Amino acid sequence: MARKFFGTDGIRGKVGVSPITPDFVMRLGFAAGKVLAQQDHVSAAKPTVLIGKDTRVSGYMLEAALEAGFAAAGVDVMLSGPMPTPAIAYLTRALRLSAGVVISASHNPYDDNGIKFFSAQGTKLPDEVELAIEAELEREMQCVSSDKLGKAKRLKDANGRYIEFCKSTYPSELDLRGLKMVVDCAHGAAYDIAPHVFHELGAEVIAIGNQPNGFNINDKVGATAPEALALAVRANHADLGIALDGDADRLLMVDRNGKVYDGDQLLYLMVKDRLAVGPVAGAVGTLMTNMAVEIALGNLGVGFARAKVGDRYVLEMMQQKSWLLGGEGSGHLLCLDKHTTGDGIVSALQVLSALQRSGKSLDQCFDGLELFPQVLINVRVPAGFDWQKNEKLVAEKQLVESELSGRGRVLIRASGTEPLIRVMVETDSNELAHKMARRLADCIQ
């Protein structure tokens, strides 16, 4: 059954435009509360949900609307304030709550926002629960009686709890003393968390992107704009840099020379480090993962599988195969023996522990991995645009694939979070990749 509101990462859109409006979000909170109340068999007590958010100015409005909806359904609410998405997943599980909710549009600009849910186990909601919430949205909202209304309270020391969790994923026999690093928090949810994690493990930390004002999230900083981090690393003569996105579930890294390493490369490095300890059956990437990573992992004797783009699909395939490592080039990395969801800070700690164990710097760790040139062009389209019904584009795609004749591959897909068509061409020639991607993008425009 097709979803009306839920995409690959919750519900997302422009603030003030349906569905990201206060009235809809209140109804969403009510619908989710009704479904959770029906499913919560843990105790006779009221279901309790944790609501976190990033630093967008619209978070205040949407938080109040969600809180009202849950209370009207008879669900108690805990409020954490600005917290990374993976922190809400962790705290929901650690506190034995019924669900977690994050108000965030991740890497999008400040005037977008969204709502995503976590189950009591700290994982994305199963499809059947999302569908049940959508079905409940179609029904009339009828508030419970006054004696059954939910209440709200602040969660004390949410930051401290999550900081300690992150540190616990780093090997106890190692530390970061002697390491000078720049941490770019994208003016987002990790601005008062990530610098403390790395500092408390011993690193000298220079924080940038840590002055949110409600409007500057992801604005020329963070994982979607690593140029700021590269400049800061070189200017401060740091050993490396870490870039998170607005809700801190993505990670990119920069070496001492300012070279950027994406999720594909960091996944390869984590797999190599695990191999030094024991066997690794396989790792999961996506349709976008660079072919060089698949080849390099194969040379190491490690299996590789491609999921659809989206961390929920990567996670599903990891669970199907019982593999622990997976990720996307965008920086969503999953280590299921450390956390239930993608976590930029935890992933950075896994990379840093790999560097410590190898005795190498970041730029020295990628021997044998030379990425194929990969060009990605995002083309904005009207909502509901179906590229597969564009005969000219379909014909041009077939022609490009024929011209590449085994030298590369083409991927065209609709974004799951924005009205965009993503055109990717990967081949052994950077010039050719740019030329072919431009041809395809021009067909859409």
BAZAMAR-486736 format. One line per 5 residues: number of its first residue (from 0); their letters; for each residue x, y, z of N, C-alpha, C, O. Coordinates in steps of 0.05 Angstrom, whole numbers, m for minus. Layout:
N
NUM	A	X/Y/Z/X/Y/Z/X/Y/Z/X/Y/Z; ...
END
This chain:
445
0	MARKF	17/m24/0/0/0/0/18/25/0/36/27/16; 12/44/m18/29/68/m20/23/87/3/1/89/13; 44/100/12/42/120/33/34/147/22/42/154/0; 17/161/36/9/188/27/27/209/38/32/229/24; 38/205/62/54/226/75/83/217/81/101/233/77
5	FGTDG	87/193/90/113/183/98/131/178/73/122/165/54; 155/189/74/175/183/53/196/164/64/190/149/82; 220/165/52/241/147/61/252/155/89/264/138/102; 247/180/97/258/189/122/237/206/137/242/229/143; 214/194/141/192/208/155/177/226/136/174/220/113
10	IRGKV	166/248/148/150/267/133/166/293/132/174/303/153; 169/304/108/187/327/105/176/346/84/163/337/65; 181/372/88/172/391/68/178/420/76/191/425/96; 167/439/61/170/467/67/152/475/90/129/468/91; 163/490/109/148/499/132/125/517/123/130/536/108
15	GVSPI	101/512/133/78/528/126/63/518/102/41/528/95; 75/498/88/62/486/65/55/457/73/72/443/84; 30/449/68/22/421/75/42/401/65/51/402/42; 51/382/82/40/376/108/54/388/132/47/382/155; 74/405/128/89/416/150/76/442/160/87/464/158
20	TPDFV	52/438/171/36/460/183/29/452/211/28/428/218; 24/472/229/18/465/257/m7/447/260/m8/429/277; m28/452/243/m52/436/247/m47/407/239/m57/389/252; m33/403/216/m27/376/208/m10/361/229/m15/338/236; 11/375/238/30/362/257/16/356/283/22/335/295
25	MRLGF	m3/372/292/m19/365/315/m35/340/310/m37/322/327; m48/338/287/m63/314/280/m45/290/277/m53/267/284; m20/294/267/m1/272/265/6/262/293/8/238/297; 11/280/311/17/272/339/m6/256/351/m1/236/365; m30/266/346/m54/251/357/m56/223/344/m60/204/358
30	AAGKV	m53/222/317/m55/196/304/m33/177/313/m39/153/319; m9/187/315/13/170/324/8/161/353/14/138/360; m2/179/370/m8/173/397/m29/151/400/m27/133/416; m50/152/383/m71/132/383/m60/104/376/m66/84/388; m43/104/355/m31/79/346/m13/67/368/m13/44/374
35	LAQQD	4/85/380/22/76/400/7/66/425/14/46/437; m15/79/432/m31/70/455/m43/43/451/m45/27/469; m50/37/425/m61/11/419/m40/m11/420/m45/m34/425; m14/m3/414/7/m23/412/24/m26/437/38/m46/440; 21/m7/455/39/m8/479/27/m27/500/8/m21/514
40	HVSAA	40/m51/501/31/m71/520/51/m76/542/50/m96/556; 70/m57/544/92/m60/564/81/m59/593/89/m75/610; 64/m40/597/53/m36/625/25/m23/623/16/m17/601; 13/m20/646/m13/m7/647/m10/23/646/m30/37/643; 14/33/649/19/62/649/14/74/621/14/59/601
45	KPTVL	11/100/621/8/113/595/32/110/578/55/109/588; 29/108/551/52/109/533/66/135/537/54/156/542; 93/135/533/109/160/535/127/162/511/140/142/504; 127/185/499/145/189/476/164/212/482/159/230/498; 188/210/470/208/231/472/209/247/447/210/236/425
50	IGKDT	208/274/449/209/291/426/235/307/427/241/321/446; 251/304/406/275/320/402/273/337/377/254/332/361; 291/355/373/290/372/349/318/382/343/336/380/359; 321/393/318/346/406/312/343/436/318/326/443/334; 359/453/306/360/481/314/344/500/296/347/524/298
55	RVSGY	327/490/279/310/507/261/290/523/278/279/513/298; 286/548/270/267/565/284/239/553/285/224/557/304; 232/538/264/205/526/263/201/503/283/179/494/287; 223/494/295/221/472/314/204/478/338/191/461/349; 205/503/347/188/511/369/159/507/363/144/495/379
60	MLEAA	150/516/340/122/514/332/114/485/329/93/477/339; 130/469/316/122/442/310/124/425/335/108/406/339; 143/431/353/144/417/378/119/420/395/108/401/406; 109/446/396/85/451/411/61/437/398/43/427/413; 60/436/372/37/422/358/38/392/364/17/380/370
65	LEAGF	61/380/362/64/351/367/56/345/396/41/326/401; 66/361/414/61/357/443/30/358/448/20/341/463; 17/377/435/m12/379/439/m27/355/428/m45/344/440; m18/345/404/m30/322/392/m27/297/409/m46/282/413; m3/292/419/2/269/436/m14/271/462/m27/251/470
70	AAAGV	m15/294/474/m30/297/499/m59/292/495/m72/280/512; m70/301/472/m98/297/466/m105/268/462/m128/259/466; m85/252/454/m89/223/451/m84/208/477/m87/183/477; m77/222/498/m72/208/524/m44/198/526/m39/179/542; m24/210/512/4/201/513/21/221/527/19/245/521
75	DVMLS	37/213/546/56/231/559/79/237/541/87/221/524; 91/260/545/113/270/528/137/278/545/133/290/566; 160/271/536/185/281/547/198/298/525/199/291/502; 209/322/533/221/340/514/251/342/520/259/347/542; 267/338/499/296/339/503/309/365/494/331/371/501
80	GPMPT	294/381/477/306/404/465/324/395/442/321/372/433; 342/412/431/358/405/408/376/381/414/392/381/433; 372/360/398/388/335/402/391/322/374/373/324/358; 414/309/370/418/294/345/396/273/342/387/261/361; 389/267/317/370/246/311/378/220/325/362/207/338
85	PAIAY	404/210/322/411/185/334/410/186/365/407/165/377; 412/210/376/410/212/405/381/205/414/378/192/435; 362/214/399/334/207/406/329/177/403/315/165/420; 341/165/383/338/136/380/350/122/404/338/103/415; 374/131/413/387/118/436/371/122/462/366/103/476
90	LTRAL	363/147/467/349/153/492/322/140/494/313/131/515; 308/137/471/282/123/470/286/94/480/270/84/496; 307/82/470/312/54/477/322/52/506/313/35/521; 340/70/514/352/69/540/332/74/562/334/63/584; 313/92/557/293/99/577/268/82/576/248/87/590
95	RLSAG	268/62/558/245/44/555/219/59/549/198/53/561; 221/78/530/198/93/523/183/80/500/193/61/488; 159/89/494/142/77/473/152/84/445/149/68/427; 163/108/442/172/117/416/188/143/419/187/156/440; 203/149/398/218/175/397/209/190/372/203/177/352
100	VVISA	209/216/374/202/233/351/223/254/348/232/267/368; 232/259/323/252/280/317/240/300/298/229/292/277; 242/325/305/233/347/288/258/357/273/274/372/285; 261/349/248/285/357/234/281/352/204/267/333/196; 295/368/188/296/362/159/325/356/152/334/360/129
105	SHNPY	341/346/172/367/336/167/385/356/153/392/376/165; 393/350/128/413/367/114/399/389/98/413/405/85; 373/391/98/359/411/83/362/439/95/371/442/117; 356/460/80/358/488/90/337/493/112/319/477/117; 341/515/126/326/521/151/296/523/146/280/516/165
110	DDNGI	287/531/123/258/535/119/243/509/111/219/509/106; 257/487/111/245/460/110/244/449/138/260/458/156; 227/430/143/227/415/168/213/389/164/201/384/143; 215/372/183/202/345/180/199/332/207/208/341/228; 185/309/206/179/293/230/187/264/224/178/253/204
115	KFFSA	204/253/241/210/224/238/208/210/265/212/222/286; 201/185/263/195/169/287/215/147/291/226/136/272; 219/140/316/234/116/323/216/98/341/200/108/357; 220/72/337/205/53/353/217/51/381/238/64/387; 205/36/399/215/32/426/243/19/425/258/22/445
120	QGTKL	250/6/404/276/m7/401/297/11/389/320/3/385; 290/36/383/309/55/372/313/52/343/334/60/332; 294/40/329/296/36/300/274/51/286/255/60/298; 277/54/259/256/67/244/230/51/247/231/27/250; 208/65/246/182/51/249/178/30/226/185/36/203
125	PDEVE	167/7/232/161/m12/211/139/0/192/124/18/200; 139/m10/168/120/0/148/91/m2/158/75/17/154; 84/m24/172/56/m27/180/48/m6/201/25/1/202; 67/3/217/60/24/237/56/51/223/38/65/230; 74/57/204/70/82/189/44/82/174/30/102/173
130	LAIEA	36/59/163/10/58/149/m13/60/168/m33/72/162; m10/49/192/m31/52/213/m34/81/221/m57/90/226; m12/95/223/m14/124/230/m28/139/208/m44/157/214; m21/133/183/m34/147/161/m64/141/160/m81/158/154; m71/116/167/m100/109/168/m114/124/190/m137/133/186
135	ELERE	m101/128/213/m112/142/235/m116/172/228/m134/185/238; m98/182/212/m100/210/203/m126/216/188/m136/239/188; m137/196/175/m161/199/160/m186/201/178/m207/208/169; m183/193/203/m206/193/221/m208/220/236/m189/235/237; m231/225/246/m236/250/261/m220/249/287/m219/229/301
140	MQCVS	m208/272/293/m193/275/318/m211/280/342/m225/301/343; m212/261/360/m230/264/384/m213/261/409/m203/240/415; m210/283/422/m193/285/446/m203/266/468/m227/263/471; m184/254/483/m192/237/505/m204/255/527/m200/279/526; m217/243/547/m228/258/569/m206/271/586/m183/262/585
145	SDKLG	m213/292/600/m193/307/615/m176/290/634/m153/296/639; m188/270/646/m174/253/665/m154/234/652/m138/221/666; m155/233/625/m137/215/611/m116/230/594/m100/218/580; m117/257/594/m98/272/578/m69/267/586/m63/261/609; m52/269/566/m23/265/571/m11/290/583/m22/312/581
150	KAKRL	12/287/596/27/309/608/55/310/595/64/291/582; 68/333/598/95/337/586/114/346/607/107/361/626; 139/338/604/161/347/622/187/346/607/190/333/586; 206/361/617/233/363/605/250/339/614/248/330/637; 265/328/596/284/306/603/310/319/613/323/333/598
155	KDANG	316/313/638/340/325/650/365/312/639/367/288/636; 385/329/634/412/320/625/412/301/601/426/281/601; 395/307/582/395/291/557/422/292/544/432/272/534; 434/316/543/461/319/530/482/301/543/496/286/530; 483/302/570/503/286/584/499/257/581/519/242/578
160	RYIEF	474/247/580/469/219/576/479/210/549/492/189/547; 474/226/529/482/218/502/512/220/498/524/204/484; 524/241/509/554/243/508/567/218/519/586/208/507; 557/209/542/569/185/554/565/160/537/582/143/534; 541/159/524/536/136/506/556/136/483/568/116/476
165	CKSTY	560/160/470/579/161/448/607/153/456/620/137/442; 616/163/479/643/156/489/645/126/494/667/114/491; 623/113/502/624/84/508/629/68/483/637/44/486; 625/79/459/629/64/435/658/65/426/666/52/406; 675/80/440/703/83/433/719/64/451/713/63/475
170	PSELD	739/49/441/753/29/457/765/41/482/778/62/481; 760/28/505/769/39/531/799/41/533/810/57/549; 814/25/517/843/25/519/856/47/502/880/50/502; 839/61/487/850/82/469/840/110/478/821/112/494; 854/131/469/845/158/474/854/175/450/868/166/432
175	LRGLK	845/200/450/851/218/428/872/239/436/874/260/422; 887/235/456/907/254/465/928/258/443/937/238/430; 936/282/439/955/288/418/943/294/391/957/301/372; 916/291/388/903/295/363/889/323/363/874/329/381; 895/339/342/883/365/339/862/363/317/869/355/294
180	MVVDC	837/369/323/816/365/303/797/388/302/792/401/323; 785/392/279/764/412/276/737/397/274/735/377/259; 717/405/288/691/393/288/670/413/278/666/434/291; 658/407/255/638/424/243/610/413/249/603/392/239; 595/428/265/569/418/274/546/428/257/522/424/264
185	AHGAA	551/442/235/531/451/216/510/470/229/488/472/219; 518/483/251/498/500/266/473/484/272/451/494/272; 477/458/277/454/440/280/453/428/308/463/439/327; 440/405/309/432/392/334/455/384/352/452/381/376; 479/379/340/502/370/356/520/392/365/542/387/375
190	YDIAP	511/417/363/529/440/368/540/440/397/562/449/402; 524/430/416/533/430/444/539/401/453/540/396/477; 543/383/435/548/355/442/574/345/429/592/336/444; 576/346/403/599/334/389/626/345/399/643/328/405; 630/371/402/656/380/412/663/368/439/686/362/444
195	HVFHE	643/365/457/648/354/483/657/324/482/675/316/496; 645/309/464/652/281/461/681/277/455/695/263/469; 691/291/435/718/288/426/738/300/446/760/290/450; 730/323/458/747/335/478/750/317/503/772/314/513; 728/305/512/730/288/535/745/263/531/754/250/550
200	LGAEV	749/255/505/766/232/499/795/240/495/812/224/489; 801/266/498/829/275/498/838/292/476/860/302/476; 821/296/455/830/312/432/829/342/438/814/351/454; 846/356/423/845/385/422/824/392/401/828/386/377; 802/404/408/779/408/390/776/438/384/775/455/401
205	IAIGN	774/443/358/766/470/348/738/467/336/736/453/316; 718/479/347/691/476/338/684/499/319/689/522/324; 671/492/297/659/511/278/630/502/273/623/480/280; 614/520/262/586/513/258/572/507/284/554/490/284; 580/520/305/568/514/331/555/539/344/554/542/368
210	QPNGF	544/556/326/530/580/335/503/582/322/498/601/306; 485/564/327/459/564/314/442/588/321/442/597/344; 428/599/302/409/621/308/381/616/298/364/634/297; 376/591/290/350/584/279/347/585/249/329/574/237; 366/600/237/365/604/208/390/595/192/389/593/168
215	NINDK	411/589/207/437/583/193/444/553/192/466/547/185; 425/536/199/431/507/199/438/498/170/424/505/151; 460/484/167/470/474/141/478/496/122/482/490/98; 480/520/130/485/543/112/515/546/108/528/559/124; 525/535/86/554/537/79/572/524/100/595/530/102
220	VGATA	561/506/116/576/491/136/565/462/136/545/456/124; 580/445/150/570/418/155/577/399/132/592/405/113; 565/375/134/571/353/115/562/359/86/572/347/67; 544/378/83/535/385/56/552/407/44/549/414/20; 570/419/59/588/440/50/615/437/63/622/454/79
225	PEALA	630/416/57/655/410/72/677/430/66/699/428/78; 673/448/47/694/467/41/702/484/66/725/490/70; 682/491/82/687/507/106/705/491/126/724/502/138; 700/465/128/717/448/145/745/446/134/764/448/149; 747/442/108/774/439/96/791/464/101/814/462/107
230	LAVRA	779/488/98/793/513/103/801/515/132/824/523/138; 783/507/151/789/509/179/812/490/187/828/497/204; 812/466/176/833/447/182/860/457/174/879/456/189; 861/468/149/887/479/140/895/503/156/919/507/163; 876/521/161/882/546/176/892/541/204/909/556/214
235	NHADL	882/520/216/890/513/244/912/492/246/919/483/268; 922/483/222/942/462/222/933/438/238/949/426/253; 908/430/234/897/408/249/904/381/235/912/381/212; 901/360/250/907/333/239/884/323/221/889/308/202; 860/331/227/837/323/211/812/339/219/813/354/239
240	GIALD	791/335/204/766/349/210/743/330/208/743/311/192; 721/336/223/697/320/223/673/339/216/670/360/229; 657/331/197/634/347/189/609/331/194/606/309/183; 590/342/209/564/330/213/543/346/197/549/368/188; 519/336/194/498/351/182/480/362/204/485/358/228
245	GDADR	458/374/196/440/388/215/430/371/238/426/381/260; 424/346/233/415/328/255/435/308/263/429/289/279; 460/310/253/483/295/262/481/265/257/493/249/271; 466/257/236/467/228/229/485/223/205/488/200/196; 497/244/193/516/241/171/544/249/180/548/265/198
250	LLMVD	563/237/166/591/243/172/608/245/147/606/227/130; 623/266/144/645/268/124/670/275/140/668/287/161; 693/268/130/718/275/143/737/288/124/736/284/100; 756/303/135/776/318/120/803/312/131/806/312/156; 823/306/114/850/301/125/865/327/129/854/348/123
255	RNGKV	889/325/138/905/349/145/911/366/121/918/390/124; 908/355/97/913/371/72/887/384/61/888/398/41; 865/378/75/839/389/66/824/372/46/804/381/35; 833/347/42/819/329/24/795/317/38/797/309/61; 773/316/24/748/306/36/744/277/30/750/267/8
260	YDGDQ	735/262/51/729/233/48/700/229/54/690/237/75; 686/215/35/657/212/38/650/185/52/668/171/60; 624/180/53/615/156/67/625/130/55/630/111/69; 628/129/28/638/105/15/666/99/25/672/76/32; 683/119/26/711/115/34/713/108/64/728/91/72
265	LLYLM	696/121/80/697/116/109/686/88/115/696/75/134; 667/79/100/657/51/104/679/31/98/682/12/113; 693/36/76/716/18/69/736/17/91/747/m4/98; 742/41/103/762/42/124/753/26/149/769/13/162; 727/29/156/717/14/179/718/m16/174/724/m31/193
270	VKDRL	711/m24/150/712/m53/144/741/m63/146/746/m85/158; 760/m48/135/788/m56/137/798/m59/166/812/m77/173; 789/m40/183/796/m41/211/784/m66/224/798/m79/240; 759/m72/219/747/m96/231/761/m122/222/762/m141/237; 771/m122/197/784/m146/187/810/m152/202/819/m175/204
275	AVGPV	822/m131/214/846/m135/229/841/m149/255/859/m161/268; 815/m149/264/807/m162/289/795/m189/284/799/m208/300; 780/m192/262/767/m217/256/754/m216/229/755/m196/215; 740/m238/221/728/m238/194/704/m219/192/690/m214/212; 700/m209/169/677/m192/163/662/m205/139/673/m206/117
280	AGAVG	637/m213/144/623/m228/122/617/m209/99/620/m217/76; 608/m185/105/601/m167/84/592/m140/94/590/m135/118; 588/m122/75/579/m94/81/558/m87/60/558/m96/37; 540/m69/68/518/m60/51/523/m31/43/528/m14/59; 521/m26/17/521/1/6/494/6/m8/474/m7/m1
285	TLMTN	494/25/m26/469/31/m41/475/31/m71/498/26/m80; 454/36/m86/458/38/m115/477/60/m123/488/60/m145; 482/79/m104/500/102/m110/528/96/m102/546/111/m109; 533/75/m86/560/69/m76/580/66/m100/574/53/m119; 603/79/m97/623/79/m117/633/50/m123/637/35/m105
290	MAVEI	635/44/m149/643/17/m157/670/9/m146/675/m14/m141; 687/29/m142/714/23/m132/713/10/m104/730/m6/m98; 693/18/m88/690/7/m61/682/m23/m63/693/m39/m49; 663/m29/m81/655/m56/m85/679/m74/m93/682/m96/m83; 695/m64/m112/718/m79/m122/739/m82/m100/749/m104/m96
295	ALGNL	744/m61/m85/764/m62/m64/756/m81/m41/773/m96/m31; 730/m81/m34/721/m99/m13/723/m128/m23/730/m146/m8; 716/m132/m49/719/m159/m60/747/m169/m59/752/m192/m54; 766/m151/m64/795/m159/m63/803/m166/m34/822/m181/m30; 788/m156/m14/793/m163/13/778/m188/22/781/m197/45
300	GVGFA	762/m199/4/747/m223/10/721/m216/26/710/m234/39; 712/m192/24/688/m183/38/664/m180/19/667/m168/m2; 642/m192/26/618/m190/9/607/m162/8/612/m146/26; 593/m155/m13/581/m129/m16/554/m131/m29/550/m147/m48; 535/m116/m18/507/m116/m30/498/m88/m32/504/m71/m15
305	RAKVG	482/m82/m52/471/m55/m57/441/m55/m50/425/m71/m59; 434/m36/m33/406/m31/m26/396/m6/m41/412/8/m53; 370/m2/m40/360/23/m51/371/46/m34/380/43/m12; 372/70/m46/383/94/m32/365/101/m9/340/102/m12; 377/106/14/362/112/38/372/94/61/373/70/58
310	DRYVL	378/106/84/390/90/105/371/69/116/380/49/126; 344/73/113/326/52/122/328/27/105/325/5/116; 334/30/79/337/7/62/364/m7/67/366/m31/65; 385/9/72/411/m2/80/408/m19/105/418/m41/106; 394/m8/125/389/m22/150/374/m48/145/380/m69/157
315	EMMQQ	353/m47/129/337/m71/124/354/m93/112/352/m116/120; 371/m86/93/388/m106/80/409/m117/99/415/m141/99; 420/m99/116/439/m108/137/426/m129/155/438/m149/162; 401/m123/163/388/m142/181/381/m168/167/384/m190/179; 374/m167/141/368/m191/126/393/m209/124/391/m233/126
320	KSWLL	416/m197/121/441/m212/117/456/m216/143/476/m231/143; 447/m204/164/460/m206/190/489/m195/189/507/m206/200; 492/m173/174/517/m159/172/516/m134/190/495/m124/195; 540/m126/199/541/m104/219/547/m77/208/541/m57/220; 559/m76/184/568/m50/173/554/m44/147/549/m61/130
325	GGEGS	548/m18/144/535/m9/119/535/21/118/541/34/138; 528/32/95/527/61/93/523/72/65/521/57/46; 522/98/64/518/113/39/541/133/35/553/142/54; 546/140/10/566/159/4/560/186/16/579/202/22; 535/192/21/527/218/33/536/220/62/536/242/74
330	GHLLC	545/198/74/555/199/101/538/185/122/545/185/146; 515/173/114/500/156/133/515/130/136/518/115/117; 526/125/160/541/100/165/528/86/188/521/98/208; 526/59/186/513/43/207/533/22/217/545/8/201; 535/21/243/551/1/257/532/m12/277/529/m2/299
335	LDKHT	519/m34/270/498/m45/286/507/m57/312/490/m63/329; 533/m61/315/543/m70/342/548/m46/360/555/m50/383; 543/m22/350/547/2/366/521/18/370/516/29/392; 504/18/350/479/34/351/459/22/332/466/7/314; 433/29/337/412/18/321/407/34/295/392/25/278
340	TGDGI	419/57/293/414/75/271/440/89/263/460/87/277; 440/103/240/463/118/232/469/141/251/451/155/260; 495/144/258/502/164/278/529/176/270/549/162/269; 529/202/264/554/215/254/576/215/275/599/210/268; 569/220/300/590/221/321/601/193/326/626/189/327
345	VSALQ	584/173/329/593/146/334/609/136/311/630/122/314; 601/142/286/616/133/262/644/146/262/663/133/256; 645/172/269/671/185/270/689/172/291/713/169/286; 678/163/313/694/150/333/705/123/323/726/114/331; 689/109/306/698/84/295/722/89/276/741/73/275
350	VLSAL	720/110/260/742/117/242/767/125/258/789/116/252; 763/141/279/785/150/295/799/126/309/823/126/312; 783/107/318/795/83/331/811/67/311/832/56/317; 801/66/286/816/53/265/843/66/260/863/53/256; 843/93/259/868/108/256/887/102/279/911/98/274
355	QRSGK	877/102/303/894/98/327/906/70/326/930/67/332; 891/50/318/901/23/317/921/19/295/940/4/297; 917/33/273/935/30/250/961/46/253/981/40/240; 959/67/269/982/85/272/986/103/247/1007/116/244; 966/105/230/968/121/206/950/145/208/931/146/224
360	SLDQC	956/166/192/938/189/190/916/182/170/917/162/156; 895/199/169/873/193/152/881/191/122/872/173/108; 899/208/113/907/207/85/924/183/78/928/178/55; 934/169/98/951/146/93/936/119/92/947/98/87; 910/121/98/894/96/103/880/85/78/865/65/81
365	FDGLE	883/98/55/866/90/33/882/78/10/875/81/m14; 905/66/17/920/51/m4/902/30/m16/889/15/m2; 903/28/m43/887/8/m56/858/16/m62/843/0/m72; 851/41/m55/823/50/m61/825/76/m76/830/97/m65; 820/75/m102/819/98/m119/791/100/m130/783/84/m147
370	LFPQV	775/120/m121/747/122/m129/745/128/m158/761/143/m170; 725/116/m171/718/123/m199/705/151/m199/690/158/m181; 711/167/m220/697/193/m222/667/188/m223/657/172/m238; 653/203/m206/624/200/m203/611/228/m202/618/244/m185; 594/234/m221/582/260/m223/552/258/m216/538/241/m228
375	LINVR	543/274/m198/515/275/m190/504/302/m194/515/322/m185; 482/304/m209/468/329/m214/440/327/m204/425/308/m211; 432/346/m187/404/346/m177/388/366/m193/396/389/m196; 365/357/m203/348/374/m220/321/377/m205/308/357/m200; 314/402/m199/289/407/m186/266/403/m206/267/413/m228
380	VPAGF	245/389/m197/222/382/m214/196/388/m199/196/390/m175; 174/389/m213/148/392/m200/142/368/m183/151/346/m190; 127/371/m162/119/348/m145/105/327/m161/88/334/m178; 112/302/m157/98/280/m171/110/274/m199/101/256/m213; 132/288/m206/145/284/m232/156/255/m234/170/246/m216
385	DWQKN	149/240/m255/158/213/m258/176/212/m282/167/213/m305; 202/210/m277/221/211/m299/219/187/m318/226/189/m341; 208/165/m308/206/141/m325/184/144/m347/183/128/m366; 167/165/m344/147/170/m364/156/191/m384/142/199/m402; 181/201/m380/193/221/m399/207/205/m420/230/197/m416
390	EKLVA	195/202/m443/206/185/m464/233/195/m474/251/179/m480; 236/221/m476/261/232/m485/284/225/m466/306/217/m474; 279/227/m440/299/220/m420/306/191/m420/329/183/m418; 285/174/m422/290/145/m422/307/137/m446/325/121/m444; 301/149/m469/316/143/m493/345/153/m491/363/139/m499
395	EKQLV	348/177/m479/375/188/m476/392/171/m456/416/167/m460; 379/161/m435/392/144/m416/403/119/m430/425/110/m425; 386/106/m446/394/82/m461/418/88/m479/436/72/m482; 417/112/m492/438/120/m510/465/124/m495/486/115/m504; 464/137/m472/487/142/m456/499/115/m446/523/111/m447
400	ESELS	482/97/m437/491/71/m428/505/56/m450/525/42/m446; 494/59/m474/506/45/m497/534/57/m504/553/43/m510; 536/84/m502/561/97/m508/582/91/m486/606/90/m493; 574/87/m461/593/80/m440/603/51/m444/626/45/m437; 586/35/m456/593/7/m463/612/m7/m444/634/m15/m451
405	GRGRV	603/m10/m419/619/m25/m400/639/m8/m384/652/m19/m366; 642/17/m392/662/34/m378/650/48/m353/665/61/m338; 624/45/m349/612/58/m326/583/51/m324/573/32/m336; 569/67/m308/541/61/m303/525/88/m299/537/108/m293; 499/86/m303/481/109/m300/459/102/m280/449/80/m280
410	LIRAS	453/121/m263/431/118/m244/414/143/m244/425/165/m239; 389/141/m249/370/163/m247/349/155/m226/337/134/m229; 344/173/m207/324/166/m187/312/191/m175/324/213/m176; 288/188/m165/274/210/m151/284/211/m122/286/190/m110; 289/235/m112/295/238/m84/272/229/m67/249/234/m74
415	GTEPL	278/217/m44/256/209/m26/249/231/m6/230/228/9; 264/254/m6/259/275/13/254/302/1/244/320/15; 260/306/m25/256/332/m37/246/328/m66/249/306/m77; 233/349/m78/224/346/m106/247/349/m125/250/369/m140; 264/329/m125/288/329/m142/291/303/m157/282/282/m147
420	IRVMV	302/304/m181/311/280/m195/342/280/m194/354/300/m201; 353/258/m184/382/256/m181/393/240/m205/385/217/m209; 411/253/m219/424/240/m243/453/234/m235/468/252/m229; 461/209/m236/488/201/m230/500/186/m253/488/167/m264; 525/193/m260/540/179/m280/567/173/m268/581/191/m257
425	ETDSN	576/148/m270/601/139/m259/616/125/m281/606/106/m294; 641/134/m286/657/121/m307/687/126/m301/693/138/m281; 704/116/m318/733/118/m313/744/145/m321/768/150/m317; 728/163/m333/737/189/m342/720/211/m329/696/211/m332; 733/229/m315/718/250/m302/704/268/m323/681/277/m319
430	ELAHK	718/274/m344/707/291/m365/683/278/m378/662/291/m382; 685/252/m383/663/238/m395/639/236/m376/616/239/m385; 644/232/m350/623/230/m331/607/257/m330/582/257/m329; 622/279/m329/609/306/m329/592/310/m354/569/319/m353; 603/303/m377/589/307/m403/563/291/m404/543/301/m412
435	MARRL	564/265/m396/541/248/m397/520/256/m377/496/256/m383; 528/264/m353/509/272/m333/494/298/m341/470/301/m337; 509/316/m353/498/341/m363/477/336/m385/456/348/m385; 484/317/m402/465/310/m424/438/301/m412/417/309/m422; 440/283/m392/416/272/m381/400/293/m365/376/295/m367
440	ADCIQ	415/310/m350/401/331/m334/387/351/m353/365/360/m347; 399/357/m375/387/376/m394/361/365/m405/343/381/m412; 359/339/m407/334/327/m417/311/333/m398/288/336/m406; 317/333/m372/296/338/m352/289/367/m352/265/374/m350; 309/384/m353/304/413/m352/290/423/m377/284/447/m379
END
